[in-house]
Amino acid sequence: MDSEQIAALKQQLRDEGYNIYVYSYPGGMCFPPHSHDHDTIHVVLNGAMRISMEESDHILKPGERFKVPADVMHTAEVLGEMPVVILDATPPRN
């Protein structure tokens, strides 16, 4: 995704009421099974990652998004040797 697309996506999600966070993780990094107490939208900006939950795998490449519902156990893995940059969007905390 180019910088204009990323800026537009961030603004769209903010307009929908989400908080925006951008993270970078090294190639091959794995996240053990976990859950969150809120819905999370993951959008890959660069690189690729796999999110696995409920016996299904979801491969995300740049520009693709996936919503993990609150309290659902899932794992994640950065695919390949290149780092991944992801945007996470979460609802505001009360």
A tleap script that builds the chain and sets N, CA, C and O, in Angstrom:
source leaprc.protein.ff14SB
mol = sequence {
  NMET ASP SER GLU GLN ILE ALA ALA LEU LYS
  GLN GLN LEU ARG ASP GLU GLY TYR ASN ILE
  TYR VAL TYR SER TYR PRO GLY GLY MET CYS
  PHE PRO PRO HIE SER HIE ASP HIE ASP THR
  ILE HIE VAL VAL LEU ASN GLY ALA MET ARG
  ILE SER MET GLU GLU SER ASP HIE ILE LEU
  LYS PRO GLY GLU ARG PHE LYS VAL PRO ALA
  ASP VAL MET HIE THR ALA GLU VAL LEU GLY
  GLU MET PRO VAL VAL ILE LEU ASP ALA THR
  PRO PRO ARG CASN
}
set mol.1.N position { 0.861 -1.186 0.000 }
set mol.1.CA position { 0.000 0.000 0.000 }
set mol.1.C position { 0.897 1.236 0.000 }
set mol.1.O position { 1.927 1.267 0.674 }
set mol.2.N position { 0.500 2.242 -0.754 }
set mol.2.CA position { 1.289 3.467 -0.746 }
set mol.2.C position { 0.806 4.381 0.386 }
set mol.2.O position { -0.212 4.116 1.025 }
set mol.3.N position { 1.557 5.459 0.617 }
set mol.3.CA position { 1.268 6.322 1.770 }
set mol.3.C position { -0.112 6.977 1.682 }
set mol.3.O position { -0.756 7.182 2.711 }
set mol.4.N position { -0.575 7.308 0.482 }
set mol.4.CA position { -1.909 7.904 0.348 }
set mol.4.C position { -3.005 6.903 0.694 }
set mol.4.O position { -3.990 7.260 1.341 }
set mol.5.N position { -2.842 5.658 0.268 }
set mol.5.CA position { -3.825 4.620 0.594 }
set mol.5.C position { -3.863 4.370 2.100 }
set mol.5.O position { -4.935 4.211 2.683 }
set mol.6.N position { -2.688 4.337 2.722 }
set mol.6.CA position { -2.612 4.109 4.167 }
set mol.6.C position { -3.283 5.257 4.916 }
set mol.6.O position { -4.050 5.028 5.852 }
set mol.7.N position { -2.994 6.492 4.506 }
set mol.7.CA position { -3.604 7.657 5.163 }
set mol.7.C position { -5.125 7.624 5.023 }
set mol.7.O position { -5.842 7.917 5.980 }
set mol.8.N position { -5.617 7.271 3.845 }
set mol.8.CA position { -7.069 7.203 3.632 }
set mol.8.C position { -7.698 6.108 4.487 }
set mol.8.O position { -8.774 6.302 5.053 }
set mol.9.N position { -7.032 4.960 4.582 }
set mol.9.CA position { -7.540 3.860 5.405 }
set mol.9.C position { -7.593 4.266 6.875 }
set mol.9.O position { -8.589 4.022 7.557 }
set mol.10.N position { -6.520 4.883 7.358 }
set mol.10.CA position { -6.500 5.338 8.755 }
set mol.10.C position { -7.651 6.301 9.024 }
set mol.10.O position { -8.341 6.185 10.037 }
set mol.11.N position { -7.855 7.249 8.115 }
set mol.11.CA position { -8.919 8.229 8.314 }
set mol.11.C position { -10.291 7.566 8.297 }
set mol.11.O position { -11.153 7.896 9.111 }
set mol.12.N position { -10.493 6.635 7.378 }
set mol.12.CA position { -11.772 5.921 7.304 }
set mol.12.C position { -12.055 5.199 8.615 }
set mol.12.O position { -13.163 5.283 9.145 }
set mol.13.N position { -11.064 4.494 9.137 }
set mol.13.CA position { -11.259 3.746 10.381 }
set mol.13.C position { -11.460 4.683 11.566 }
set mol.13.O position { -12.273 4.397 12.445 }
set mol.14.N position { -10.730 5.802 11.605 }
set mol.14.CA position { -10.952 6.788 12.672 }
set mol.14.C position { -12.370 7.347 12.589 }
set mol.14.O position { -13.037 7.523 13.609 }
set mol.15.N position { -12.824 7.625 11.363 }
set mol.15.CA position { -14.186 8.143 11.182 }
set mol.15.C position { -15.230 7.144 11.672 }
set mol.15.O position { -16.318 7.535 12.095 }
set mol.16.N position { -14.897 5.849 11.613 }
set mol.16.CA position { -15.797 4.804 12.105 }
set mol.16.C position { -15.665 4.613 13.617 }
set mol.16.O position { -16.355 3.777 14.200 }
set mol.17.N position { -14.777 5.391 14.255 }
set mol.17.CA position { -14.648 5.353 15.704 }
set mol.17.C position { -13.547 4.459 16.245 }
set mol.17.O position { -13.470 4.247 17.455 }
set mol.18.N position { -12.697 3.933 15.383 }
set mol.18.CA position { -11.634 3.035 15.835 }
set mol.18.C position { -10.391 3.798 16.264 }
set mol.18.O position { -10.105 4.884 15.758 }
set mol.19.N position { -9.655 3.211 17.208 }
set mol.19.CA position { -8.304 3.645 17.528 }
set mol.19.C position { -7.368 2.905 16.584 }
set mol.19.O position { -7.605 1.738 16.269 }
set mol.20.N position { -6.305 3.568 16.127 }
set mol.20.CA position { -5.398 3.013 15.131 }
set mol.20.C position { -4.016 2.821 15.745 }
set mol.20.O position { -3.489 3.710 16.415 }
set mol.21.N position { -3.439 1.648 15.505 }
set mol.21.CA position { -2.084 1.331 15.949 }
set mol.21.C position { -1.353 0.682 14.783 }
set mol.21.O position { -1.938 -0.120 14.055 }
set mol.22.N position { -0.081 1.020 14.598 }
set mol.22.CA position { 0.726 0.413 13.541 }
set mol.22.C position { 1.899 -0.293 14.200 }
set mol.22.O position { 2.602 0.284 15.030 }
set mol.23.N position { 2.102 -1.552 13.818 }
set mol.23.CA position { 3.156 -2.383 14.390 }
set mol.23.C position { 4.004 -2.984 13.280 }
set mol.23.O position { 3.524 -3.210 12.169 }
set mol.24.N position { 5.270 -3.239 13.593 }
set mol.24.CA position { 6.169 -3.953 12.685 }
set mol.24.C position { 6.730 -5.151 13.438 }
set mol.24.O position { 7.174 -5.025 14.579 }
set mol.25.N position { 6.707 -6.317 12.790 }
set mol.25.CA position { 7.207 -7.545 13.398 }
set mol.25.C position { 8.179 -8.215 12.437 }
set mol.25.O position { 7.975 -8.169 11.223 }
set mol.26.N position { 9.234 -8.837 12.960 }
set mol.26.CA position { 10.236 -9.470 12.095 }
set mol.26.C position { 9.712 -10.727 11.414 }
set mol.26.O position { 8.774 -11.370 11.884 }
set mol.27.N position { 10.344 -11.055 10.294 }
set mol.27.CA position { 9.984 -12.265 9.565 }
set mol.27.C position { 10.056 -13.489 10.450 }
set mol.27.O position { 10.968 -13.622 11.266 }
set mol.28.N position { 9.098 -14.384 10.292 }
set mol.28.CA position { 9.072 -15.634 11.034 }
set mol.28.C position { 8.494 -15.554 12.434 }
set mol.28.O position { 8.320 -16.587 13.081 }
set mol.29.N position { 8.190 -14.356 12.921 }
set mol.29.CA position { 7.663 -14.226 14.286 }
set mol.29.C position { 6.312 -14.925 14.398 }
set mol.29.O position { 5.468 -14.821 13.508 }
set mol.30.N position { 6.122 -15.640 15.506 }
set mol.30.CA position { 4.864 -16.348 15.772 }
set mol.30.C position { 4.255 -15.842 17.074 }
set mol.30.O position { 4.963 -15.575 18.044 }
set mol.31.N position { 2.959 -15.718 17.079 }
set mol.31.CA position { 2.221 -15.318 18.268 }
set mol.31.C position { 1.450 -16.533 18.764 }
set mol.31.O position { 0.689 -17.128 18.001 }
set mol.32.N position { 1.628 -16.912 20.020 }
set mol.32.CA position { 0.929 -18.090 20.550 }
set mol.32.C position { -0.575 -17.833 20.644 }
set mol.32.O position { -1.024 -16.697 20.496 }
set mol.33.N position { -1.347 -18.885 20.888 }
set mol.33.CA position { -2.796 -18.709 21.017 }
set mol.33.C position { -3.135 -17.651 22.074 }
set mol.33.O position { -2.606 -17.666 23.186 }
set mol.34.N position { -4.015 -16.750 21.701 }
set mol.34.CA position { -4.438 -15.683 22.604 }
set mol.34.C position { -5.774 -15.131 22.116 }
set mol.34.O position { -6.244 -15.470 21.030 }
set mol.35.N position { -6.369 -14.281 22.935 }
set mol.35.CA position { -7.598 -13.588 22.548 }
set mol.35.C position { -7.541 -12.174 23.100 }
set mol.35.O position { -6.679 -11.849 23.918 }
set mol.36.N position { -8.452 -11.348 22.653 }
set mol.36.CA position { -8.564 -9.968 23.117 }
set mol.36.C position { -9.992 -9.755 23.609 }
set mol.36.O position { -10.913 -10.454 23.187 }
set mol.37.N position { -10.168 -8.794 24.496 }
set mol.37.CA position { -11.509 -8.522 25.020 }
set mol.37.C position { -12.288 -7.550 24.133 }
set mol.37.O position { -13.311 -7.003 24.546 }
set mol.38.N position { -11.796 -7.344 22.915 }
set mol.38.CA position { -12.439 -6.437 21.964 }
set mol.38.C position { -12.211 -6.957 20.541 }
set mol.38.O position { -11.267 -7.707 20.292 }
set mol.39.N position { -13.071 -6.559 19.623 }
set mol.39.CA position { -12.842 -6.864 18.212 }
set mol.39.C position { -11.565 -6.158 17.761 }
set mol.39.O position { -11.247 -5.073 18.247 }
set mol.40.N position { -10.840 -6.770 16.839 }
set mol.40.CA position { -9.657 -6.147 16.260 }
set mol.40.C position { -9.679 -6.349 14.753 }
set mol.40.O position { -9.863 -7.464 14.264 }
set mol.41.N position { -9.490 -5.256 14.027 }
set mol.41.CA position { -9.326 -5.339 12.579 }
set mol.41.C position { -7.832 -5.269 12.296 }
set mol.41.O position { -7.163 -4.319 12.703 }
set mol.42.N position { -7.309 -6.271 11.601 }
set mol.42.CA position { -5.903 -6.301 11.198 }
set mol.42.C position { -5.840 -5.993 9.705 }
set mol.42.O position { -6.568 -6.593 8.914 }
set mol.43.N position { -4.974 -5.062 9.322 }
set mol.43.CA position { -4.749 -4.745 7.910 }
set mol.43.C position { -3.248 -4.815 7.664 }
set mol.43.O position { -2.478 -4.127 8.333 }
set mol.44.N position { -2.829 -5.637 6.713 }
set mol.44.CA position { -1.408 -5.726 6.376 }
set mol.44.C position { -1.061 -4.560 5.453 }
set mol.44.O position { -1.699 -4.350 4.421 }
set mol.45.N position { -0.027 -3.804 5.854 }
set mol.45.CA position { 0.437 -2.690 5.033 }
set mol.45.C position { 1.602 -3.124 4.148 }
set mol.45.O position { 1.681 -2.729 2.985 }
set mol.46.N position { 2.507 -3.938 4.696 }
set mol.46.CA position { 3.649 -4.488 3.961 }
set mol.46.C position { 3.945 -5.870 4.504 }
set mol.46.O position { 3.787 -6.117 5.699 }
set mol.47.N position { 4.378 -6.780 3.629 }
set mol.47.CA position { 4.694 -8.140 4.055 }
set mol.47.C position { 3.461 -9.024 3.999 }
set mol.47.O position { 2.495 -8.731 3.294 }
set mol.48.N position { 3.515 -10.118 4.761 }
set mol.48.CA position { 2.397 -11.068 4.773 }
set mol.48.C position { 2.326 -11.750 6.126 }
set mol.48.O position { 3.345 -11.950 6.786 }
set mol.49.N position { 1.118 -12.106 6.534 }
set mol.49.CA position { 0.945 -12.846 7.782 }
set mol.49.C position { -0.241 -13.784 7.687 }
set mol.49.O position { -1.152 -13.603 6.879 }
set mol.50.N position { -0.196 -14.791 8.542 }
set mol.50.CA position { -1.284 -15.761 8.640 }
set mol.50.C position { -1.950 -15.577 9.995 }
set mol.50.O position { -1.275 -15.505 11.022 }
set mol.51.N position { -3.266 -15.501 9.994 }
set mol.51.CA position { -4.042 -15.513 11.230 }
set mol.51.C position { -4.860 -16.793 11.206 }
set mol.51.O position { -5.587 -17.063 10.249 }
set mol.52.N position { -4.736 -17.575 12.264 }
set mol.52.CA position { -5.459 -18.848 12.356 }
set mol.52.C position { -6.416 -18.783 13.528 }
set mol.52.O position { -6.048 -18.389 14.635 }
set mol.53.N position { -7.666 -19.183 13.261 }
set mol.53.CA position { -8.669 -19.228 14.323 }
set mol.53.C position { -9.787 -20.159 13.901 }
set mol.53.O position { -10.102 -20.292 12.718 }
set mol.54.N position { -10.369 -20.789 14.878 }
set mol.54.CA position { -11.516 -21.667 14.639 }
set mol.54.C position { -11.272 -22.609 13.461 }
set mol.54.O position { -12.114 -22.749 12.574 }
set mol.55.N position { -10.113 -23.245 13.473 }
set mol.55.CA position { -9.760 -24.255 12.478 }
set mol.55.C position { -9.706 -23.722 11.053 }
set mol.55.O position { -9.903 -24.486 10.107 }
set mol.56.N position { -9.444 -22.429 10.877 }
set mol.56.CA position { -9.268 -21.879 9.536 }
set mol.56.C position { -8.074 -20.930 9.527 }
set mol.56.O position { -7.786 -20.260 10.518 }
set mol.57.N position { -7.386 -20.888 8.387 }
set mol.57.CA position { -6.241 -20.006 8.198 }
set mol.57.C position { -6.623 -18.883 7.249 }
set mol.57.O position { -7.349 -19.093 6.277 }
set mol.58.N position { -6.129 -17.695 7.539 }
set mol.58.CA position { -6.382 -16.527 6.704 }
set mol.58.C position { -5.033 -15.889 6.396 }
set mol.58.O position { -4.370 -15.371 7.293 }
set mol.59.N position { -4.628 -15.926 5.130 }
set mol.59.CA position { -3.374 -15.325 4.697 }
set mol.59.C position { -3.674 -13.895 4.266 }
set mol.59.O position { -4.517 -13.658 3.401 }
set mol.60.N position { -2.968 -12.941 4.883 }
set mol.60.CA position { -3.181 -11.531 4.575 }
set mol.60.C position { -1.951 -10.960 3.893 }
set mol.60.O position { -0.829 -11.122 4.373 }
set mol.61.N position { -2.170 -10.293 2.774 }
set mol.61.CA position { -1.125 -9.602 2.022 }
set mol.61.C position { -1.450 -8.116 2.033 }
set mol.61.O position { -2.527 -7.733 2.488 }
set mol.62.N position { -0.545 -7.265 1.543 }
set mol.62.CA position { -0.780 -5.822 1.621 }
set mol.62.C position { -2.154 -5.404 1.097 }
set mol.62.O position { -2.577 -5.782 0.004 }
set mol.63.N position { -2.827 -4.607 1.927 }
set mol.63.CA position { -4.146 -4.092 1.587 }
set mol.63.C position { -5.293 -4.970 2.040 }
set mol.63.O position { -6.451 -4.558 1.981 }
set mol.64.N position { -4.984 -6.186 2.494 }
set mol.64.CA position { -6.053 -7.094 2.925 }
set mol.64.C position { -6.300 -6.938 4.418 }
set mol.64.O position { -5.382 -6.687 5.199 }
set mol.65.N position { -7.560 -7.094 4.792 }
set mol.65.CA position { -7.938 -6.937 6.202 }
set mol.65.C position { -8.713 -8.147 6.674 }
set mol.65.O position { -9.312 -8.894 5.900 }
set mol.66.N position { -8.668 -8.302 8.015 }
set mol.66.CA position { -9.384 -9.410 8.630 }
set mol.66.C position { -9.792 -8.981 10.025 }
set mol.66.O position { -8.998 -8.390 10.757 }
set mol.67.N position { -11.029 -9.277 10.394 }
set mol.67.CA position { -11.538 -8.915 11.720 }
set mol.67.C position { -11.542 -10.145 12.612 }
set mol.67.O position { -12.130 -11.174 12.278 }
set mol.68.N position { -10.872 -10.020 13.757 }
set mol.68.CA position { -10.891 -11.067 14.777 }
set mol.68.C position { -11.885 -10.619 15.848 }
set mol.68.O position { -11.667 -9.598 16.500 }
set mol.69.N position { -12.962 -11.362 16.035 }
set mol.69.CA position { -13.960 -10.981 17.038 }
set mol.69.C position { -13.408 -11.074 18.468 }
set mol.69.O position { -12.464 -11.816 18.739 }
set mol.70.N position { -14.007 -10.322 19.348 }
set mol.70.CA position { -13.633 -10.350 20.762 }
set mol.70.C position { -13.735 -11.765 21.312 }
set mol.70.O position { -14.638 -12.524 20.961 }
set mol.71.N position { -12.788 -12.101 22.184 }
set mol.71.CA position { -12.785 -13.352 22.945 }
set mol.71.C position { -12.621 -14.611 22.091 }
set mol.71.O position { -12.915 -15.708 22.565 }
set mol.72.N position { -12.161 -14.480 20.853 }
set mol.72.CA position { -11.915 -15.645 19.999 }
set mol.72.C position { -10.419 -15.965 20.029 }
set mol.72.O position { -9.587 -15.111 19.724 }
set mol.73.N position { -10.092 -17.197 20.399 }
set mol.73.CA position { -8.691 -17.626 20.417 }
set mol.73.C position { -8.164 -17.659 18.987 }
set mol.73.O position { -8.838 -18.127 18.070 }
set mol.74.N position { -6.934 -17.147 18.815 }
set mol.74.CA position { -6.307 -17.145 17.500 }
set mol.74.C position { -4.791 -17.113 17.654 }
set mol.74.O position { -4.267 -16.789 18.720 }
set mol.75.N position { -4.102 -17.453 16.581 }
set mol.75.CA position { -2.650 -17.339 16.515 }
set mol.75.C position { -2.321 -16.496 15.295 }
set mol.75.O position { -3.166 -16.279 14.427 }
set mol.76.N position { -1.083 -16.025 15.239 }
set mol.76.CA position { -0.635 -15.266 14.071 }
set mol.76.C position { 0.821 -15.603 13.806 }
set mol.76.O position { 1.580 -15.928 14.720 }
set mol.77.N position { 1.196 -15.520 12.534 }
set mol.77.CA position { 2.566 -15.811 12.125 }
set mol.77.C position { 2.941 -14.889 10.973 }
set mol.77.O position { 2.192 -14.740 10.008 }
set mol.78.N position { 4.127 -14.268 11.093 }
set mol.78.CA position { 4.664 -13.474 9.995 }
set mol.78.C position { 5.229 -14.454 8.978 }
set mol.78.O position { 6.057 -15.299 9.318 }
set mol.79.N position { 4.789 -14.343 7.741 }
set mol.79.CA position { 5.201 -15.284 6.703 }
set mol.79.C position { 6.454 -14.784 5.989 }
set mol.79.O position { 6.554 -13.610 5.632 }
set mol.80.N position { 7.396 -15.682 5.791 }
set mol.80.CA position { 8.621 -15.334 5.083 }
set mol.80.C position { 9.640 -14.670 5.984 }
set mol.80.O position { 9.463 -14.576 7.199 }
set mol.81.N position { 10.713 -14.211 5.356 }
set mol.81.CA position { 11.820 -13.605 6.096 }
set mol.81.C position { 11.675 -12.101 6.246 }
set mol.81.O position { 12.330 -11.492 7.092 }
set mol.82.N position { 10.827 -11.503 5.434 }
set mol.82.CA position { 10.649 -10.051 5.486 }
set mol.82.C position { 9.742 -9.672 6.660 }
set mol.82.O position { 8.833 -10.422 7.016 }
set mol.83.N position { 9.995 -8.505 7.258 }
set mol.83.CA position { 9.092 -8.049 8.318 }
set mol.83.C position { 7.700 -7.760 7.761 }
set mol.83.O position { 7.524 -7.558 6.559 }
set mol.84.N position { 6.735 -7.746 8.645 }
set mol.84.CA position { 5.381 -7.345 8.279 }
set mol.84.C position { 5.067 -6.052 9.026 }
set mol.84.O position { 5.472 -5.872 10.174 }
set mol.85.N position { 4.351 -5.170 8.372 }
set mol.85.CA position { 3.838 -3.960 9.012 }
set mol.85.C position { 2.323 -4.076 8.959 }
set mol.85.O position { 1.733 -4.222 7.889 }
set mol.86.N position { 1.705 -4.010 10.134 }
set mol.86.CA position { 0.252 -4.135 10.191 }
set mol.86.C position { -0.362 -2.936 10.892 }
set mol.86.O position { 0.247 -2.307 11.758 }
set mol.87.N position { -1.567 -2.649 10.494 }
set mol.87.CA position { -2.385 -1.651 11.157 }
set mol.87.C position { -3.449 -2.418 11.926 }
set mol.87.O position { -4.152 -3.256 11.363 }
set mol.88.N position { -3.560 -2.128 13.207 }
set mol.88.CA position { -4.621 -2.708 14.028 }
set mol.88.C position { -5.609 -1.605 14.382 }
set mol.88.O position { -5.216 -0.511 14.785 }
set mol.89.N position { -6.873 -1.900 14.230 }
set mol.89.CA position { -7.935 -0.958 14.577 }
set mol.89.C position { -8.789 -1.593 15.664 }
set mol.89.O position { -9.287 -2.708 15.511 }
set mol.90.N position { -8.948 -0.864 16.765 }
set mol.90.CA position { -9.729 -1.372 17.891 }
set mol.90.C position { -10.750 -0.316 18.313 }
set mol.90.O position { -10.527 0.881 18.131 }
set mol.91.N position { -11.865 -0.767 18.875 }
set mol.91.CA position { -12.854 0.205 19.345 }
set mol.91.C position { -12.302 0.973 20.545 }
set mol.91.O position { -11.417 0.479 21.244 }
set mol.92.N position { -12.818 2.172 20.785 }
set mol.92.CA position { -12.351 2.949 21.934 }
set mol.92.C position { -12.595 2.209 23.242 }
set mol.92.O position { -13.587 1.496 23.394 }
set mol.93.N position { -11.686 2.387 24.170 }
set mol.93.CA position { -11.849 1.812 25.513 }
set mol.93.C position { -12.741 2.719 26.328 }
set mol.93.O position { -12.626 3.943 26.258 }
set mol.94.N position { -13.623 2.127 27.096 }
set mol.94.CA position { -14.507 2.916 27.975 }
set mol.94.C position { -13.843 3.166 29.298 }
set mol.94.O position { -14.427 3.810 30.170 }
savepdb mol mol.pdb
quit
